[in-house]
Amino acid sequence: MQLINILRKEKINYDKNSIKYCNFDKIILFGKYNKLQCFVKIFVNKKTFKFFYNEIDGYLFFKKKRIFKLPKIYKFIDKKNYKIIIFEKIVKKKKKFKLFKKISFDKLKSKEKKFSELDFLNCNQFLKLNLNNYCKNCKDYKILLKPSHGDFSHYNVLKGYKNDYLIDFEYFSKNRSFFHDDLNWYISLIINFIYNKNFSNINLISFFMYFVLNLIMLFLFFKKFHQISLKQINVYILIFILEKIKISYQDIYINKTNRFNKFKVKLYLRLINIFLKKI
């Protein structure tokens, strides 16, 4: 009932079949706004309001950079009890796998920070991981940080008729490890397939070849961009996993029943244990 009242008040028309996602904290739907086809995000819980402001900051940042085409925003609605973003609806072509190298954010400006100075390492969830010995060994490593989309994956790049559109800036940050988005592009689709066990719907040979190619491109990107050593690559991968754990814990805090986020946390924690033994 609350959702119906909000949408009526803001003159957004929709039907029940148009709701794409709903967890009582955030609702995503397709509808009409001023007779325009639109894509709507509604945040109705204070825990999710951070996503609303991230979405605005990320959208405005990437709009200036012009790396991707972005959908038009018809309106931001910032009320005390709810927040709404109304985008244009993108008409999609059939999805195709894209190679990693075509969409890297390597042109974004970066800055340096020592490994020991990374803020998120002081969070409670990381204090339990016994990273002290490892942190001592690489505390003086200079880590490159840059603005990050945060959830850069195939699901958030829409293939339109004329352009590729970048969407979903809820996890935007101005300071993440340099390779976060590049690694996320490679690994996110694998995690989704593992969780959904969706292998029956894809051509396994083409899927395998695609990720082999992406893995090669990813390694070449590491080596070419800064001529960094294998040890430094390991540090960046470790930081990426820690960043993903932080994001997943944040999602669990907002929506405690989200099994996918719990699955990701368990997976990342296993990766950390394996990773620390090998490096």
HELIX and SHEET records of a PDB file:
HELIX    1   1 GLN A    2  LYS A    9  1                                   8    
HELIX    2   2 LYS A   16  SER A   18  5                                   3    
HELIX    3   3 LYS A   46  THR A   48  5                                   3    
HELIX    4   4 PHE A   49  LYS A   65  1                                  17    
HELIX    5   5 PHE A  100  ILE A  103  5                                   4    
HELIX    6   6 PHE A  115  GLU A  117  5                                   3    
HELIX    7   7 ASP A  119  ASN A  122  5                                   4    
HELIX    8   8 ASN A  124  LEU A  127  1                                   4    
HELIX    9   9 ASN A  132  CYS A  138  1                                   7    
HELIX   10  10 HIS A  154  ASN A  156  5                                   3    
HELIX   11  11 HIS A  180  ASN A  196  1                                  17    
HELIX   12  12 PHE A  199  ASN A  201  5                                   3    
HELIX   13  13 LEU A  204  HIS A  226  1                                  23    
HELIX   14  14 LEU A  230  ILE A  254  1                                  25    
HELIX   15  15 ARG A  259  LYS A  278  1                                  20    
SHEET    1   A 3 ILE A  12  ASN A  13  0                                        
SHEET    2   A 3 LYS A  26  TYR A  33 -1                                        
SHEET    3   A 3 ILE A  19  CYS A  22 -1                                        
SHEET    1   B 5 ILE A  12  ASN A  13  0                                        
SHEET    2   B 5 LYS A  26  TYR A  33 -1                                        
SHEET    3   B 5 LEU A  36  PHE A  43 -1                                        
SHEET    4   B 5 LYS A  83  GLU A  88 -1                                        
SHEET    5   B 5 ILE A  73  ASP A  78 -1                                        
SHEET    1   C 3 LYS A 111  LYS A 114  0                                        
SHEET    2   C 3 LYS A 142  SER A 148 -1                                        
SHEET    3   C 3 SER A 173  SER A 177 -1                                        
SHEET    1   D 2 VAL A 157  LYS A 159  0                                        
SHEET    2   D 2 ASP A 164  LEU A 166 -1                                        
END                                                                             
